[in-house]
Structure formats: structure tokens, C-alpha cells
Amino acid sequence: MPGLIRGVARTAVIAGTATAVSNRVSRRQAGRWAAQEAPPPQAYPQPVDAPPPPAAPEPVGMTTKIEQLQQLAALRDQGVLSEAEFATEKSRILDQ
């Protein structure tokens, strides 16, 4: 009987070792397959599109400028604006 137990024990050790090696090989192969299927990591982040620049203001028509100058002159005549303020605003309107 001691020979039988020794034979069974030897078989169990060999079977356990074979199972451990087989599992290790399976895990390694699964890792390799997963690495092949995964997309390669990007070295740099994707650039983000910058928002479009604000639209340039539309040029003001001459009739609009004339109306603004008339309103400005009315404010100056009423005493709301001084001559210096009137001149500053007038040049701003004409430079548009």
C-alpha cells in the first residue's frame, strides 16, 4: 500500500505542476492577444479645435453715421455733452 500512496502522490504533484504551467501559458497568450487588439496608446492628446474668431462688425452705412452724429449734436446742444466729449464721440463714429 505505501507504493500505491507514493504513486498517487507523485501523479498529483505532476498533474498540479502541469495545470499551473498550462494556466500560466494561457494567461500569457491571452495578454498577448489583448495587447494586439488594443489600439496603440497615443503619444500626444488630440488637438481641440479653437472656437471661430468673432465676426467682424459690419461696416456702418453713411445714413446710420449721419443719424448718430445728429443725435450726438442734439445732446451737445442740450448741454449733456461738452465740446471735448462731442469731438471724441464724433471721431469714434466717423472712424467706424
N, CA and C atoms as a LAMMPS dump frame, in Angstrom:
ITEM: TIMESTEP
0
ITEM: NUMBER OF ATOMS
288
ITEM: BOX BOUNDS ff ff ff
-5.0000000000000000e+02 5.0000000000000000e+02
-5.0000000000000000e+02 5.0000000000000000e+02
-5.0000000000000000e+02 5.0000000000000000e+02
ITEM: ATOMS id mol type element x y z
1 1 1 N 0.803 -1.193 0
2 1 2 C 0 0 0
3 1 3 C 0.852 1.266 0
4 2 1 N 2.022 1.287 0.683
5 2 2 C 2.818 2.512 0.63
6 2 3 C 3.248 2.861 -0.797
7 3 1 N 3.449 1.889 -1.627
8 3 2 C 3.829 2.172 -3.008
9 3 3 C 2.68 2.815 -3.772
10 4 1 N 1.465 2.398 -3.43
11 4 2 C 0.285 2.968 -4.102
12 4 3 C 0.092 4.432 -3.728
13 5 1 N 0.278 4.734 -2.459
14 5 2 C 0.114 6.122 -2
15 5 3 C 1.213 6.984 -2.619
16 6 1 N 2.423 6.442 -2.654
17 6 2 C 3.522 7.199 -3.244
18 6 3 C 3.244 7.473 -4.728
19 7 1 N 2.712 6.521 -5.447
20 7 2 C 2.391 6.682 -6.871
21 7 3 C 1.287 7.711 -7.087
22 8 1 N 0.271 7.668 -6.217
23 8 2 C -0.831 8.639 -6.314
24 8 3 C -0.318 10.041 -5.997
25 9 1 N 0.547 10.148 -4.98
26 9 2 C 1.092 11.455 -4.605
27 9 3 C 1.944 12.007 -5.733
28 10 1 N 2.763 11.172 -6.358
29 10 2 C 3.595 11.616 -7.464
30 10 3 C 2.723 12.088 -8.627
31 11 1 N 1.689 11.37 -8.931
32 11 2 C 0.771 11.749 -10.017
33 11 3 C 0.09 13.081 -9.703
34 12 1 N -0.286 13.279 -8.448
35 12 2 C -0.943 14.53 -8.063
36 12 3 C 0.017 15.706 -8.212
37 13 1 N 1.272 15.52 -7.841
38 13 2 C 2.26 16.598 -7.967
39 13 3 C 2.488 16.922 -9.439
40 14 1 N 2.629 15.905 -10.249
41 14 2 C 2.854 16.125 -11.677
42 14 3 C 1.637 16.799 -12.314
43 15 1 N 0.441 16.357 -11.955
44 15 2 C -0.777 16.946 -12.512
45 15 3 C -0.932 18.402 -12.053
46 16 1 N -0.612 18.684 -10.791
47 16 2 C -0.708 20.056 -10.28
48 16 3 C 0.274 20.98 -10.974
49 17 1 N 1.499 20.479 -11.191
50 17 2 C 2.511 21.277 -11.873
51 17 3 C 2.085 21.547 -13.314
52 18 1 N 1.583 20.537 -13.977
53 18 2 C 1.145 20.695 -15.366
54 18 3 C -0.001 21.699 -15.457
55 19 1 N -0.918 21.671 -14.519
56 19 2 C -2.032 22.613 -14.511
57 19 3 C -1.537 24.039 -14.299
58 20 1 N -0.597 24.217 -13.385
59 20 2 C -0.067 25.548 -13.115
60 20 3 C 0.649 26.104 -14.337
61 21 1 N 1.45 25.281 -14.995
62 21 2 C 2.168 25.729 -16.199
63 21 3 C 1.185 26.05 -17.308
64 22 1 N 0.191 25.205 -17.486
65 22 2 C -0.809 25.424 -18.526
66 22 3 C -1.571 26.734 -18.301
67 23 1 N -1.949 26.991 -17.036
68 23 2 C -2.664 28.242 -16.736
69 23 3 C -1.788 29.462 -16.999
70 24 1 N -0.5 29.327 -16.651
71 24 2 C 0.413 30.462 -16.867
72 24 3 C 0.564 30.758 -18.361
73 25 1 N 0.697 29.711 -19.164
74 25 2 C 0.82 29.884 -20.61
75 25 3 C -0.466 30.497 -21.176
76 26 1 N -1.599 30.045 -20.711
77 26 2 C -2.877 30.586 -21.191
78 26 3 C -3.009 32.073 -20.868
79 27 1 N -2.635 32.453 -19.65
80 27 2 C -2.704 33.875 -19.266
81 27 3 C -1.757 34.716 -20.109
82 28 1 N -0.563 34.212 -20.356
83 28 2 C 0.41 34.949 -21.155
84 28 3 C -0.108 35.134 -22.585
85 29 1 N -0.668 34.095 -23.172
86 29 2 C -1.205 34.2 -24.535
87 29 3 C -2.4 35.145 -24.581
88 30 1 N -3.249 35.085 -23.572
89 30 2 C -4.403 35.993 -23.534
90 30 3 C -3.928 37.44 -23.441
91 31 1 N -2.882 37.675 -22.661
92 31 2 C -2.325 39.021 -22.562
93 31 3 C -1.757 39.498 -23.885
94 32 1 N -1.099 38.614 -24.61
95 32 2 C -0.558 38.985 -25.918
96 32 3 C -1.671 39.315 -26.905
97 33 1 N -2.727 38.511 -26.909
98 33 2 C -3.852 38.774 -27.818
99 33 3 C -4.545 40.089 -27.463
100 34 1 N -4.666 40.345 -26.191
101 34 2 C -5.308 41.595 -25.77
102 34 3 C -4.455 42.791 -26.17
103 35 1 N -3.139 42.652 -26.084
104 35 2 C -2.253 43.753 -26.455
105 35 3 C -2.311 43.999 -27.961
106 36 1 N -2.492 42.952 -28.752
107 36 2 C -2.587 43.124 -30.201
108 36 3 C -3.902 43.77 -30.611
109 37 1 N -4.973 43.479 -29.901
110 37 2 C -6.283 44.011 -30.245
111 37 3 C -6.481 45.443 -29.771
112 38 1 N -5.781 45.835 -28.719
113 38 2 C -5.94 47.178 -28.17
114 38 3 C -5.266 48.187 -29.103
115 39 1 N -5.889 49.355 -29.302
116 39 2 C -5.254 50.364 -30.149
117 39 3 C -3.994 50.883 -29.459
118 40 1 N -3.009 51.265 -30.232
119 40 2 C -1.776 51.756 -29.61
120 40 3 C -2.043 53.048 -28.844
121 41 1 N -1.376 53.24 -27.725
122 41 2 C -1.602 54.471 -26.957
123 41 3 C -1.088 55.67 -27.739
124 42 1 N -1.795 56.785 -27.61
125 42 2 C -1.408 57.994 -28.324
126 42 3 C -0.363 58.742 -27.504
127 43 1 N 0.66 59.197 -28.196
128 43 2 C 1.735 59.908 -27.518
129 43 3 C 1.304 61.321 -27.134
130 44 1 N 0.455 61.914 -27.949
131 44 2 C 0.018 63.283 -27.707
132 44 3 C -1.507 63.333 -27.686
133 45 1 N -2.094 64.187 -26.854
134 45 2 C -3.556 64.295 -26.853
135 45 3 C -4.045 64.901 -28.163
136 46 1 N -5.266 64.562 -28.507
137 46 2 C -5.865 65.107 -29.728
138 46 3 C -6.032 66.613 -29.587
139 47 1 N -5.701 67.375 -30.624
140 47 2 C -5.879 68.831 -30.527
141 47 3 C -7.359 69.185 -30.492
142 48 1 N -7.651 70.194 -29.736
143 48 2 C -9.025 70.672 -29.622
144 48 3 C -9.184 71.834 -30.584
145 49 1 N -10.241 71.788 -31.378
146 49 2 C -10.482 72.872 -32.322
147 49 3 C -10.761 74.156 -31.564
148 50 1 N -10.077 75.205 -31.978
149 50 2 C -10.295 76.507 -31.355
150 50 3 C -11.63 77.072 -31.838
151 51 1 N -12.316 77.802 -30.985
152 51 2 C -13.571 78.393 -31.433
153 51 3 C -13.301 79.409 -32.54
154 52 1 N -14.241 79.573 -33.436
155 52 2 C -14.021 80.518 -34.53
156 52 3 C -13.888 81.935 -33.993
157 53 1 N -13.091 82.755 -34.653
158 53 2 C -12.941 84.128 -34.19
159 53 3 C -14.264 84.876 -34.327
160 54 1 N -14.475 85.863 -33.482
161 54 2 C -15.733 86.604 -33.578
162 54 3 C -15.815 87.308 -34.928
163 55 1 N -17.022 87.388 -35.409
164 55 2 C -17.245 88.014 -36.708
165 55 3 C -16.927 89.503 -36.624
166 56 1 N -16.337 90 -37.687
167 56 2 C -16.018 91.428 -37.73
168 56 3 C -17.327 92.215 -37.8
169 57 1 N -17.384 93.329 -37.106
170 57 2 C -18.615 94.103 -37.161
171 57 3 C -18.853 94.603 -38.577
172 58 1 N -20.109 94.599 -38.939
173 58 2 C -20.449 95.066 -40.278
174 58 3 C -20.174 96.557 -40.378
175 59 1 N -19.705 97.007 -41.538
176 59 2 C -19.46 98.433 -41.688
177 59 3 C -20.771 99.208 -41.568
178 60 1 N -20.673 100.304 -40.87
179 60 2 C -21.866 101.117 -40.636
180 60 3 C -22.085 101.984 -41.866
181 61 1 N -23.333 102.011 -42.333
182 61 2 C -23.664 102.809 -43.506
183 61 3 C -23.607 104.305 -43.189
184 62 1 N -23.506 105.094 -44.23
185 62 2 C -23.388 106.538 -44.069
186 62 3 C -24.646 107.121 -43.429
187 63 1 N -25.825 106.576 -43.755
188 63 2 C -27.053 107.123 -43.154
189 63 3 C -27.076 106.875 -41.653
190 64 1 N -26.565 105.725 -41.232
191 64 2 C -26.517 105.424 -39.801
192 64 3 C -25.557 106.386 -39.105
193 65 1 N -24.421 106.667 -39.733
194 65 2 C -23.457 107.598 -39.145
195 65 3 C -24.056 108.994 -39.023
196 66 1 N -24.778 109.408 -40.038
197 66 2 C -25.392 110.739 -40.007
198 66 3 C -26.413 110.824 -38.877
199 67 1 N -27.216 109.772 -38.712
200 67 2 C -28.208 109.756 -37.628
201 67 3 C -27.517 109.819 -36.263
202 68 1 N -26.429 109.083 -36.107
203 68 2 C -25.705 109.091 -34.829
204 68 3 C -25.102 110.471 -34.558
205 69 1 N -24.572 111.115 -35.608
206 69 2 C -23.995 112.453 -35.435
207 69 3 C -25.07 113.473 -35.077
208 70 1 N -26.272 113.316 -35.683
209 70 2 C -27.365 114.236 -35.345
210 70 3 C -27.79 114.061 -33.887
211 71 1 N -27.866 112.816 -33.419
212 71 2 C -28.225 112.58 -32.016
213 71 3 C -27.138 113.128 -31.092
214 72 1 N -25.9 112.974 -31.51
215 72 2 C -24.785 113.476 -30.725
216 72 3 C -24.82 115.006 -30.649
217 73 1 N -25.121 115.641 -31.774
218 73 2 C -25.21 117.109 -31.799
219 73 3 C -26.356 117.584 -30.924
220 74 1 N -27.463 116.847 -30.921
221 74 2 C -28.602 117.226 -30.089
222 74 3 C -28.219 117.154 -28.616
223 75 1 N -27.49 116.135 -28.227
224 75 2 C -27.042 116.025 -26.836
225 75 3 C -26.092 117.168 -26.486
226 76 1 N -25.231 117.542 -27.431
227 76 2 C -24.316 118.659 -27.18
228 76 3 C -25.105 119.963 -27.035
229 77 1 N -26.112 120.154 -27.897
230 77 2 C -26.926 121.376 -27.837
231 77 3 C -27.721 121.454 -26.54
232 78 1 N -28.118 120.314 -25.994
233 78 2 C -28.879 120.293 -24.736
234 78 3 C -27.955 120.492 -23.53
235 79 1 N -26.659 120.426 -23.757
236 79 2 C -25.717 120.61 -22.656
237 79 3 C -25.35 119.313 -21.946
238 80 1 N -25.771 118.189 -22.48
239 80 2 C -25.44 116.899 -21.875
240 80 3 C -23.974 116.564 -22.126
241 81 1 N -23.477 116.908 -23.323
242 81 2 C -22.088 116.628 -23.68
243 81 3 C -21.309 117.923 -23.801
244 82 1 N -20.057 117.861 -23.412
245 82 2 C -19.186 119.034 -23.605
246 82 3 C -18.616 118.972 -25.022
247 83 1 N -17.935 120.039 -25.443
248 83 2 C -17.338 120.067 -26.778
249 83 3 C -16.278 118.973 -26.929
250 84 1 N -15.493 118.725 -25.874
251 84 2 C -14.451 117.696 -25.937
252 84 3 C -15.072 116.306 -26.081
253 85 1 N -16.15 116.038 -25.308
254 85 2 C -16.827 114.736 -25.41
255 85 3 C -17.455 114.579 -26.787
256 86 1 N -18.027 115.663 -27.3
257 86 2 C -18.642 115.64 -28.628
258 86 3 C -17.587 115.301 -29.681
259 87 1 N -16.428 115.944 -29.613
260 87 2 C -15.368 115.7 -30.589
261 87 3 C -14.861 114.26 -30.512
262 88 1 N -14.727 113.733 -29.3
263 88 2 C -14.257 112.349 -29.126
264 88 3 C -15.245 111.364 -29.736
265 89 1 N -16.512 111.522 -29.431
266 89 2 C -17.546 110.625 -29.943
267 89 3 C -17.703 110.779 -31.452
268 90 1 N -17.573 112 -31.946
269 90 2 C -17.689 112.251 -33.38
270 90 3 C -16.581 111.514 -34.127
271 91 1 N -15.348 111.593 -33.631
272 91 2 C -14.241 110.902 -34.296
273 91 3 C -14.422 109.381 -34.22
274 92 1 N -14.977 108.884 -33.105
275 92 2 C -15.235 107.436 -32.987
276 92 3 C -16.259 106.98 -34.007
277 93 1 N -17.325 107.767 -34.182
278 93 2 C -18.37 107.399 -35.146
279 93 3 C -17.825 107.445 -36.572
280 94 1 N -17.049 108.462 -36.878
281 94 2 C -16.544 108.596 -38.242
282 94 3 C -15.463 107.559 -38.573
283 95 1 N -14.796 107.031 -37.562
284 95 2 C -13.757 106.001 -37.801
285 95 3 C -14.331 104.605 -37.97
286 96 1 N -15.595 104.423 -37.747
287 96 2 C -16.215 103.086 -37.86
288 96 3 C -16.216 102.613 -39.278
